[in-house]
Amino acid sequence: ACKTCVSGPRSCGGNPTTQAPSGCCETVTIASTGDAPDYQWTRFGTFRHYANSDDGRPMYKQDPAANYLYYLDWLGVWYVNDNPLENMGGLINWGDAWCPSDIQEDWSFYRWGDGEVNDWEADPGLKVTCGENYKPTTTTTSTTSTLKINTINHYTRRKHRTLYRLVMLGDNCSVWSEMNGVRFCCASQCDWGDVFVWTENGQVQCKCTH
């Protein structure tokens, strides 16, 4: 029988509970002092409980973006992904703690990109904690307050003008990627989505997706 769908007329008879299971937090923060934010920067921040999975574990939705923290019972893993209860994600943990803030095992992130391993890598500095205390991770790359336009040729900027804009370091975009000391973010709706930056034939390429 299908547990998540019905057919025919139905009266719901009130709103379902949105309370987290006993012992689990209503709000959690995902943050890292390691390398994960350099590759999975959209997966971090504040997550609020919004439902419980079939096995009773809490499910969380990122606020304000659109990632989910959930436990996949049949596989036995915690994921952070943009589609709930899907067998994939940018962050993974093989621990089976009832609440994500109780996980003791190291989290791993998917390390992707040109010349990268394109595989899971452990990040001991990645933690899920109770409460709303997210502070964006600062990168180890030295920064300046000037825009380094000269690192990208005019053809590349012209070709991708609808996909990204160069921003000064410290701009108010919530989602960005950095290459050669230059940050890239979407030209619109820069509070969510993904920004991919890579090099191809010596040229910097950039793509924004929502």
C-alpha positions as CSV (number, residue, x, y, z in Angstrom):
1,A,0.0,0.0,0.0
2,C,1.2,3.5,-0.7
3,K,1.8,5.5,2.5
4,T,2.2,8.9,0.8
5,C,-0.7,9.1,-1.6
6,V,-4.5,8.5,-1.7
7,S,-7.2,8.4,-4.4
8,G,-10.8,9.7,-4.3
9,P,-12.3,12.3,-2.1
10,R,-10.6,12.8,1.3
11,S,-11.2,14.9,4.4
12,C,-8.0,15.6,6.2
13,G,-9.7,16.6,9.5
14,G,-7.1,19.1,10.7
15,N,-3.5,19.9,10.3
16,P,-0.8,17.3,10.9
17,T,1.6,17.7,13.7
18,T,4.8,19.6,12.9
19,Q,6.5,18.9,16.2
20,A,9.9,17.3,16.2
21,P,10.2,13.9,17.8
22,S,11.0,13.9,21.5
23,G,14.6,14.8,22.2
24,C,15.2,16.3,18.8
25,C,15.6,20.1,18.1
26,E,13.1,22.1,16.2
27,T,15.9,24.1,14.6
28,V,19.4,22.9,13.7
29,T,22.5,24.5,12.1
30,I,24.8,22.8,9.7
31,A,28.3,24.4,9.6
32,S,31.8,23.3,8.9
33,T,35.4,24.5,9.6
34,G,36.7,22.1,7.0
35,D,36.7,21.9,3.2
36,A,33.1,21.0,2.6
37,P,31.8,24.6,2.1
38,D,34.3,25.1,-0.7
39,Y,32.5,22.3,-2.7
40,Q,28.9,22.2,-1.2
41,W,28.4,25.8,-0.1
42,T,24.6,25.7,-0.6
43,R,24.1,22.9,1.9
44,F,24.9,24.9,5.0
45,G,22.9,27.2,7.2
46,T,19.8,27.1,9.4
47,F,17.3,24.2,9.0
48,R,13.9,24.0,10.6
49,H,11.8,20.9,11.3
50,Y,8.9,20.5,9.0
51,A,7.9,16.8,9.0
52,N,8.8,13.4,10.2
53,S,9.8,10.5,7.9
54,D,8.0,7.1,7.9
55,D,10.4,5.7,10.5
56,G,9.7,8.7,12.8
57,R,12.9,10.6,12.5
58,P,12.7,14.4,12.0
59,M,13.1,16.0,8.6
60,Y,14.4,19.6,8.3
61,K,14.1,22.2,5.5
62,Q,16.7,24.9,5.0
63,D,15.7,28.5,5.8
64,P,15.5,30.4,3.5
65,A,17.0,28.2,0.7
66,A,15.7,24.8,-0.5
67,N,17.9,22.0,0.9
68,Y,16.6,19.2,3.2
69,L,18.2,17.2,6.0
70,Y,16.7,13.8,6.3
71,Y,17.4,10.1,7.1
72,L,17.0,7.5,4.4
73,D,15.8,4.5,6.5
74,W,16.2,1.7,3.9
75,L,19.8,2.8,3.2
76,G,20.7,3.9,6.7
77,V,22.2,7.3,5.9
78,W,21.6,10.9,6.7
79,Y,21.6,13.2,3.6
80,V,21.5,16.9,2.9
81,N,20.0,17.3,-0.6
82,D,17.6,19.6,-2.5
83,N,15.1,16.8,-2.9
84,P,13.8,15.1,0.3
85,L,14.0,11.3,0.7
86,E,16.1,11.0,-2.5
87,N,19.1,8.6,-2.6
88,M,21.6,11.3,-3.3
89,G,22.9,14.5,-1.9
90,G,25.9,16.9,-1.3
91,L,26.4,15.8,2.3
92,I,26.2,12.3,3.7
93,N,26.5,10.6,7.1
94,W,26.3,6.8,7.8
95,G,25.4,7.3,11.5
96,D,22.0,6.1,12.6
97,A,21.3,8.6,15.4
98,W,17.7,9.4,16.0
99,C,18.4,13.1,15.9
100,P,20.9,14.7,13.5
101,S,22.5,16.8,16.3
102,D,23.4,13.5,18.1
103,I,25.4,12.1,15.2
104,Q,28.9,11.1,16.3
105,E,30.3,9.8,13.0
106,D,32.1,12.2,10.6
107,W,30.1,13.7,7.8
108,S,31.3,13.5,4.2
109,F,30.8,15.9,1.3
110,Y,30.9,15.2,-2.4
111,R,34.1,16.8,-3.8
112,W,33.4,17.7,-7.4
113,G,35.0,19.8,-10.1
114,D,37.6,19.9,-12.9
115,G,40.6,18.0,-11.7
116,E,38.9,16.9,-8.5
117,V,38.3,13.3,-7.2
118,N,34.6,13.6,-7.8
119,D,33.9,11.3,-4.8
120,W,33.0,11.5,-1.1
121,E,35.5,13.0,1.3
122,A,35.3,13.1,5.1
123,D,35.1,16.5,6.8
124,P,35.6,16.1,10.6
125,G,34.8,19.8,11.0
126,L,31.3,19.5,9.7
127,K,28.7,19.5,12.5
128,V,24.9,19.6,13.0
129,T,24.1,21.5,16.2
130,C,20.8,22.6,17.8
131,G,19.7,26.2,17.4
132,E,20.0,29.0,15.0
133,N,23.7,30.0,15.1
134,Y,25.0,29.8,11.6
135,K,27.8,32.1,10.6
136,P,29.0,31.7,6.9
137,T,32.4,30.0,6.7
138,T,35.2,32.3,5.7
139,T,37.6,31.0,3.0
140,T,41.3,30.8,3.5
141,T,41.9,32.6,0.2
142,S,43.2,36.1,0.8
143,T,40.6,38.8,-0.1
144,T,40.6,42.4,-1.1
145,S,37.9,45.0,-1.6
146,T,38.6,45.4,-5.3
147,L,37.0,43.6,-8.2
148,K,39.6,41.6,-10.1
149,I,38.0,41.8,-13.5
150,N,41.3,41.3,-15.3
151,T,41.4,37.6,-14.4
152,I,38.6,36.9,-16.9
153,N,38.7,37.9,-20.6
154,H,36.0,40.0,-22.2
155,Y,34.7,37.1,-24.3
156,T,33.9,35.0,-21.3
157,R,32.2,37.9,-19.5
158,R,30.1,38.7,-22.6
159,K,29.3,35.1,-23.2
160,H,27.9,34.5,-19.7
161,R,26.5,37.9,-18.9
162,T,23.0,36.3,-18.4
163,L,24.3,33.6,-16.1
164,Y,26.4,35.4,-13.6
165,R,27.8,38.7,-12.5
166,L,31.1,39.5,-10.9
167,V,30.7,41.0,-7.4
168,M,33.0,42.7,-5.1
169,L,34.1,40.5,-2.2
170,G,31.7,41.1,0.7
171,D,28.6,41.6,-1.6
172,N,25.3,40.5,-0.1
173,C,24.8,37.4,-2.2
174,S,24.1,34.4,0.0
175,V,25.2,31.9,-2.6
176,W,28.5,32.4,-4.4
177,S,31.6,30.6,-5.7
178,E,35.1,31.8,-5.8
179,M,38.0,31.3,-8.3
180,N,41.3,33.1,-8.4
181,G,40.1,35.5,-5.7
182,V,37.0,36.5,-7.6
183,R,33.5,35.7,-6.3
184,F,30.7,34.9,-8.7
185,C,27.0,34.9,-7.9
186,C,23.8,34.8,-9.9
187,A,22.7,38.0,-11.7
188,S,19.2,37.6,-10.1
189,Q,17.8,35.6,-7.2
190,C,21.3,35.3,-5.6
191,D,20.0,34.1,-2.3
192,W,19.6,30.5,-3.5
193,G,20.5,28.0,-6.2
194,D,24.0,26.8,-7.3
195,V,26.9,28.7,-8.9
196,F,29.4,26.5,-10.8
197,V,32.7,27.9,-11.8
198,W,35.4,26.0,-13.7
199,T,38.2,26.5,-16.3
200,E,38.0,25.2,-19.8
201,N,40.8,25.6,-22.4
202,G,42.3,28.3,-20.1
203,Q,39.1,30.3,-19.9
204,V,36.9,30.7,-16.8
205,Q,33.4,29.4,-17.3
206,C,30.4,30.0,-15.0
207,K,26.9,28.8,-14.8
208,C,24.0,29.7,-12.4
209,T,21.1,27.3,-11.8
210,H,17.9,27.5,-9.9
